[in-house]
Amino acid sequence: MEPVITVGLDGSPESLSAAYWGAREAVRRGLSLRLTHAWVLLSPGRPGPAREPGHGTEGEDPNYWAKRVVSDAGAAVHARHPDLPVVQDLVAEEPAGALLAAAQESRMLVLGSRGLGAVGGFFLGDTALHVAARAEHPVVLVRAATREEAQGDALDRRPVAVGLDLDRPGTEVADFAFETAAQRDVPLRVVHGRALPAQGYAPWGVDKDAAAEISAEAEDEVAEALRPFRERFPQVTVETVVRLESPARAVVAAASGAGLLVVGRHRRHGGVHRVGAVAQAAVHHATCPVAIVPHH
């Protein structure tokens, strides 16, 4: 695995936001940044780093617009981070295959994700869904930044939130969340959702005493699961939230006000590859970037 963060570009505002996000993360982690655009119609003999658009025209160079995608993003990133090593990469492949290969070679893959306006969700295209469900390393989905976020990197100063699954906790997920919070010097919000079992109800509704007991038990389990990570990352301020509702609803609620939401995806070897219900809810409804971290 190369010491690089790869950003998949398609020329959209969302992918430019992904490039900015990936650049900031690369600076914090001391990594290089690779800007990748996959175009299956790339003309033979023309691959490689994108040239400045002024060195050719659309009529003279059949790869002109493909090169523009990476060169424009590269110039924008360089203006903000002039010392960051950036590789511009054009790939003559279908996007899904190219991005999966890039994810395999990178510490993480960053993709733009289109919002649904007033709905406040994500639109996860077929390619991004395919990649997120199969990549062996974290995939981060980034929406187009607001003016405040674009100018002041406001997202990175907000807490990191992570969904904790006590049935399959996945140390990779917690590792990623704690490390990211430590690098940003921001609090970590750990949320665990647990549907209220039948014994938590009474004929008149929720039995408050039973619900309090179940919640306290869950909080103890969360504290025990987090103990080794707190010891490894003593500088990280941790807030734990236990919600007696579905994990998907709990995680989406935890994303409010967060700068990044981290969720897990169970690795599958063979069979159907998919992201789970919690990750699906996160990428469709969270308003901040979402990191999908594969785990065993």
C-alpha positions as CSV (number, residue, x, y, z in Angstrom):
1,M,0.0,0.0,0.0
2,E,1.5,3.3,-1.1
3,P,1.7,6.3,1.4
4,V,-0.9,8.2,-0.6
5,I,-4.5,9.4,-0.5
6,T,-6.3,9.0,-3.8
7,V,-9.1,11.3,-4.9
8,G,-11.4,10.1,-7.7
9,L,-12.4,13.1,-9.9
10,D,-15.2,13.5,-12.4
11,G,-15.2,17.3,-12.9
12,S,-18.1,18.0,-10.5
13,P,-18.1,20.5,-7.7
14,E,-18.4,17.5,-5.3
15,S,-15.2,15.9,-6.6
16,L,-13.4,19.3,-6.2
17,S,-14.5,19.4,-2.6
18,A,-13.2,15.8,-2.3
19,A,-9.9,17.0,-3.6
20,Y,-9.7,19.7,-1.0
21,W,-10.7,17.3,1.7
22,G,-8.2,14.7,0.6
23,A,-5.4,17.4,0.4
24,R,-6.0,18.5,4.0
25,E,-6.0,15.0,5.2
26,A,-2.8,14.2,3.3
27,V,-1.1,17.2,4.9
28,R,-2.2,16.1,8.3
29,R,-1.0,12.5,7.8
30,G,2.2,13.4,6.0
31,L,1.1,11.6,2.8
32,S,1.1,12.4,-0.9
33,L,-2.1,13.1,-2.9
34,R,-3.0,11.4,-6.1
35,L,-5.7,12.9,-8.3
36,T,-7.2,10.2,-10.5
37,H,-9.7,10.5,-13.4
38,A,-10.8,7.4,-15.2
39,W,-12.0,7.7,-18.8
40,V,-12.4,4.6,-20.8
41,L,-12.2,6.5,-24.1
42,L,-8.7,7.8,-23.3
43,S,-6.8,7.8,-26.6
44,P,-3.9,5.4,-26.9
45,G,-0.5,7.0,-26.5
46,R,-1.8,9.9,-24.5
47,P,-2.0,8.6,-20.9
48,G,0.0,10.0,-18.0
49,P,0.1,13.3,-16.1
50,A,-2.3,16.0,-17.4
51,R,-0.7,18.9,-19.2
52,E,-1.8,22.5,-18.8
53,P,-4.9,23.1,-20.9
54,G,-3.1,25.8,-22.8
55,H,-0.9,23.3,-24.4
56,G,-3.6,22.0,-26.6
57,T,-7.2,22.6,-27.6
58,E,-10.3,20.5,-27.5
59,G,-10.1,20.0,-31.3
60,E,-6.4,19.1,-31.3
61,D,-6.3,16.8,-28.3
62,P,-9.1,14.1,-27.9
63,N,-8.1,13.9,-24.2
64,Y,-8.3,17.6,-23.6
65,W,-11.2,17.6,-21.2
66,A,-10.0,14.5,-19.3
67,K,-6.7,16.4,-18.7
68,R,-8.6,19.5,-17.7
69,V,-10.4,17.6,-15.0
70,V,-7.1,16.6,-13.2
71,S,-5.1,19.7,-14.1
72,D,-7.8,22.1,-12.8
73,A,-8.1,20.2,-9.6
74,G,-4.3,20.0,-9.3
75,A,-4.0,23.8,-9.7
76,A,-6.7,24.4,-7.1
77,V,-5.1,22.1,-4.6
78,H,-1.6,23.6,-5.3
79,A,-3.0,27.1,-4.6
80,R,-3.9,26.0,-1.1
81,H,-1.1,23.5,-0.3
82,P,1.9,24.5,-2.4
83,D,4.2,22.1,-0.6
84,L,2.0,19.0,-0.9
85,P,3.3,16.3,-3.3
86,V,0.5,15.8,-5.9
87,V,0.4,13.2,-8.6
88,Q,-2.1,13.7,-11.5
89,D,-3.2,10.5,-13.0
90,L,-5.3,9.6,-16.1
91,V,-6.5,6.0,-16.4
92,A,-7.9,4.5,-19.5
93,E,-10.4,2.2,-17.7
94,E,-13.9,2.0,-16.5
95,P,-14.3,4.2,-13.4
96,A,-15.3,1.4,-11.0
97,G,-12.4,-0.8,-11.8
98,A,-9.9,2.0,-11.8
99,L,-11.1,3.3,-8.4
100,L,-11.0,-0.1,-6.8
101,A,-7.4,-0.5,-8.0
102,A,-6.6,2.9,-6.7
103,A,-8.2,2.1,-3.3
104,Q,-6.1,-1.0,-3.0
105,E,-2.9,1.0,-3.5
106,S,-3.9,3.9,-1.2
107,R,-4.3,4.6,2.5
108,M,-7.8,5.8,1.6
109,L,-9.9,6.8,-1.4
110,V,-11.9,10.0,-1.4
111,L,-14.9,10.5,-3.7
112,G,-17.4,13.3,-4.2
113,S,-21.1,12.6,-3.4
114,R,-24.0,14.6,-4.7
115,G,-26.5,16.0,-2.2
116,L,-30.2,16.0,-2.7
117,G,-30.8,19.7,-1.8
118,A,-33.6,20.2,0.7
119,V,-33.8,16.5,1.4
120,G,-30.4,16.8,3.1
121,G,-29.2,13.4,1.9
122,F,-26.7,11.9,-0.4
123,F,-27.1,10.5,-3.8
124,L,-24.8,7.5,-4.0
125,G,-24.2,6.6,-7.6
126,D,-23.7,3.1,-8.8
127,T,-19.9,3.5,-9.2
128,A,-19.4,4.9,-5.7
129,L,-21.7,2.2,-4.2
130,H,-19.8,-0.5,-6.0
131,V,-16.4,0.8,-4.8
132,A,-17.5,1.5,-1.2
133,A,-18.8,-2.0,-0.9
134,R,-15.6,-3.7,-2.1
135,A,-12.6,-1.5,-1.3
136,E,-10.1,-3.0,1.2
137,H,-9.3,0.4,2.6
138,P,-11.4,3.3,3.9
139,V,-13.6,5.2,1.4
140,V,-14.6,8.7,2.2
141,L,-17.6,10.4,0.6
142,V,-17.6,14.2,0.5
143,R,-20.4,16.6,-0.5
144,A,-19.8,19.9,-2.1
145,A,-18.6,22.3,0.6
146,T,-20.6,25.3,1.7
147,R,-18.9,28.7,1.3
148,E,-18.0,28.7,5.0
149,E,-16.5,25.2,4.8
150,A,-14.6,26.0,1.6
151,Q,-13.1,29.2,2.9
152,G,-12.3,28.2,6.5
153,D,-12.1,24.4,6.5
154,A,-14.8,24.6,9.1
155,L,-15.6,20.9,8.9
156,D,-12.2,19.8,10.2
157,R,-12.7,21.8,13.4
158,R,-15.9,20.0,14.3
159,P,-16.0,16.7,16.3
160,V,-15.5,13.4,14.7
161,A,-18.4,11.0,15.2
162,V,-18.2,7.2,15.0
163,G,-20.9,4.5,15.1
164,L,-19.9,1.6,17.5
165,D,-21.3,-1.9,16.8
166,L,-20.8,-3.9,20.0
167,D,-21.7,-7.2,18.2
168,R,-18.9,-6.7,15.6
169,P,-16.9,-3.7,16.9
170,G,-14.1,-3.9,14.3
171,T,-11.0,-2.4,15.7
172,E,-10.2,-0.9,12.3
173,V,-13.2,1.4,12.7
174,A,-12.3,2.7,16.1
175,D,-8.6,3.0,15.2
176,F,-9.5,5.2,12.2
177,A,-11.9,7.4,14.3
178,F,-9.5,7.9,17.2
179,E,-6.5,8.6,14.9
180,T,-8.5,11.1,12.9
181,A,-9.7,12.9,16.0
182,A,-6.2,13.0,17.4
183,Q,-4.7,14.4,14.2
184,R,-7.4,17.1,14.1
185,D,-7.2,17.8,17.8
186,V,-11.0,17.6,18.1
187,P,-13.4,15.6,20.4
188,L,-14.6,12.1,19.4
189,R,-18.3,11.4,19.7
190,V,-18.9,7.6,20.0
191,V,-22.6,6.6,19.4
192,H,-24.1,3.2,20.0
193,G,-27.7,2.5,19.0
194,R,-29.7,-0.3,20.5
195,A,-33.3,-1.1,19.8
196,L,-35.3,-1.3,23.0
197,P,-36.2,-5.0,23.6
198,A,-39.6,-6.3,24.5
199,Q,-39.0,-6.2,28.2
200,G,-38.4,-2.4,27.9
201,Y,-42.1,-1.9,27.2
202,A,-45.1,-1.9,29.4
203,P,-48.9,-1.8,28.5
204,W,-48.8,2.0,28.8
205,G,-45.7,2.4,26.6
206,V,-41.9,2.5,27.5
207,D,-41.0,1.3,30.9
208,K,-38.7,4.0,32.1
209,D,-37.0,2.0,34.8
210,A,-36.3,-0.9,32.4
211,A,-35.1,1.5,29.7
212,A,-32.8,3.2,32.2
213,E,-31.4,-0.2,33.2
214,I,-30.8,-1.3,29.6
215,S,-29.2,2.0,28.7
216,A,-26.8,1.8,31.8
217,E,-25.8,-1.7,30.7
218,A,-25.1,-0.6,27.2
219,E,-23.0,2.4,28.5
220,D,-20.9,0.0,30.6
221,E,-20.3,-2.2,27.5
222,V,-19.4,0.8,25.4
223,A,-17.0,2.0,28.1
224,E,-15.3,-1.4,28.2
225,A,-15.0,-1.6,24.4
226,L,-13.4,1.9,24.3
227,R,-11.0,1.3,27.2
228,P,-8.0,0.2,25.0
229,F,-8.5,3.0,22.6
230,R,-8.7,5.6,25.4
231,E,-5.4,4.2,26.7
232,R,-3.7,4.5,23.3
233,F,-5.2,8.0,22.6
234,P,-5.3,9.7,26.0
235,Q,-5.2,13.1,24.3
236,V,-8.6,12.5,22.6
237,T,-11.7,13.8,24.5
238,V,-14.4,11.2,24.2
239,E,-18.1,11.7,24.4
240,T,-20.2,8.5,24.5
241,V,-23.9,8.5,23.4
242,V,-26.2,5.5,23.8
243,R,-29.6,5.8,22.1
244,L,-32.3,3.3,22.5
245,E,-33.3,3.2,18.9
246,S,-32.1,1.5,15.7
247,P,-28.3,1.9,15.1
248,A,-29.0,3.5,11.7
249,R,-31.1,6.3,13.3
250,A,-28.6,6.7,16.1
251,V,-25.7,7.1,13.8
252,V,-27.5,9.7,11.5
253,A,-28.4,11.7,14.6
254,A,-24.8,11.6,15.8
255,A,-23.7,13.2,12.5
256,S,-25.4,16.4,13.4
257,G,-22.7,19.1,13.9
258,A,-19.9,16.6,13.2
259,G,-17.0,17.2,10.8
260,L,-16.8,13.5,9.8
261,L,-18.9,10.4,10.5
262,V,-17.1,7.1,10.6
263,V,-19.0,3.9,10.0
264,G,-17.9,0.3,9.5
265,R,-18.5,-2.2,6.7
266,H,-18.0,-5.9,7.2
267,R,-15.5,-7.4,4.8
268,R,-16.9,-10.1,2.7
269,H,-14.9,-12.7,0.8
270,G,-17.1,-14.0,-1.9
271,G,-20.9,-13.7,-2.1
272,V,-22.7,-10.4,-2.4
273,H,-20.7,-7.3,-1.6
274,R,-22.8,-4.5,-0.1
275,V,-22.7,-1.8,2.6
276,G,-24.9,-2.5,5.6
277,A,-28.0,-0.6,6.8
278,V,-26.1,1.7,9.0
279,A,-23.6,2.7,6.3
280,Q,-26.5,3.1,3.8
281,A,-28.3,5.4,6.2
282,A,-25.1,7.4,6.9
283,V,-24.3,8.1,3.2
284,H,-27.8,8.9,2.3
285,H,-28.7,11.2,5.2
286,A,-25.6,12.5,7.0
287,T,-24.7,16.1,6.0
288,C,-21.0,15.8,6.7
289,P,-18.4,13.6,5.0
290,V,-18.7,9.9,5.7
291,A,-15.8,7.5,6.0
292,I,-16.7,3.8,5.4
293,V,-14.1,1.6,7.0
294,P,-13.9,-2.1,6.2
295,H,-13.4,-4.5,9.1
296,H,-13.4,-8.2,9.9
